[in-house]
Amino acid sequence: MTDAARWKATVYVGGLAPLVTVTSLHDAFVPFGEIADVSLPKNENPNSTDIHRGFAYVEYEDADDAKEAIDNMDQSEFFGRVIKVSAAKAPKSADEGLGSKKAVWEQEGWLAQNVVSEEDRLAADQAKTGGDARGDDPMQGLEGLDVAGPKPQ
């Protein structure tokens, strides 16, 4: 399965109680389809008493199963808390965007949007040098307009 297809078949589950385990999540979400993986990120703060970070990802074999889980489990009660279930977002690439260590003008996304072809650059240069030094008269074509507003019928 490609990464894009995997993220379409993955749901985000937020607002989890500290007692929730991978097994309990699997048991709660299996009625909606075949589950490929359940991820419950561990808490990285050494001073925290919580076992996990309060959210999880449930990856289904089929994207339709993920939609079914979202429809049925969003805003439901799980271990005494109302949980938020939504489609998971793909993680941002470490090489793209403002947080990356690569210059923005070297990133593929920026280049695709902002690079001008050589033909376009030559046409722009010719347009700049081809006209007279003063440029076009901004009042040209306004001779017949003496009154502001719509033309009388």
Residue pairs with C-beta under 8 A, 6 or more apart in sequence:
1 9
3 90
4 90
5 63
6 59
7 88
7 89
7 90
8 63
8 66
8 87
9 36
9 59
9 60
9 61
9 62
9 63
9 65
9 66
10 57
10 58
10 59
10 60
10 66
10 87
10 88
11 29
11 57
11 58
11 60
11 66
11 69
11 70
11 73
11 85
11 86
11 87
11 88
12 55
12 56
12 57
12 84
12 85
12 86
12 87
12 88
12 89
13 25
13 29
13 55
13 56
13 57
13 58
13 73
13 83
13 84
13 85
14 54
14 55
14 83
14 84
14 85
14 86
15 54
15 55
15 81
15 82
15 83
15 84
16 25
16 40
16 52
16 54
16 55
16 56
16 78
16 79
16 81
16 83
17 78
17 79
17 80
17 81
18 49
18 50
18 51
18 52
18 54
19 79
20 40
20 52
20 56
20 78
20 79
21 40
22 38
22 40
22 56
24 79
25 38
25 40
25 56
25 58
26 35
26 38
26 58
28 73
28 78
29 35
29 38
29 58
29 69
29 73
32 60
32 65
32 66
32 68
32 69
32 72
32 73
33 60
33 61
33 62
33 64
33 65
33 66
33 68
33 69
34 60
34 61
34 62
34 65
35 58
35 59
35 60
35 61
36 59
36 60
36 61
37 57
37 58
37 59
38 56
38 57
38 58
38 59
39 56
39 57
39 58
39 59
40 52
40 56
41 52
41 53
41 55
41 56
42 51
42 52
42 53
43 50
43 51
43 52
43 53
44 53
57 88
58 66
58 69
60 66
60 69
66 87
67 87
69 85
70 85
70 86
70 87
73 83
73 85
74 83
74 84
74 85
74 86
75 82
75 83
75 84
75 85
76 82
76 83
76 85
77 83
92 99
93 100
94 100
94 101
95 101
95 102
95 107
96 107
96 108
96 109
97 107
97 109
98 104
100 107
104 110
105 111
105 114
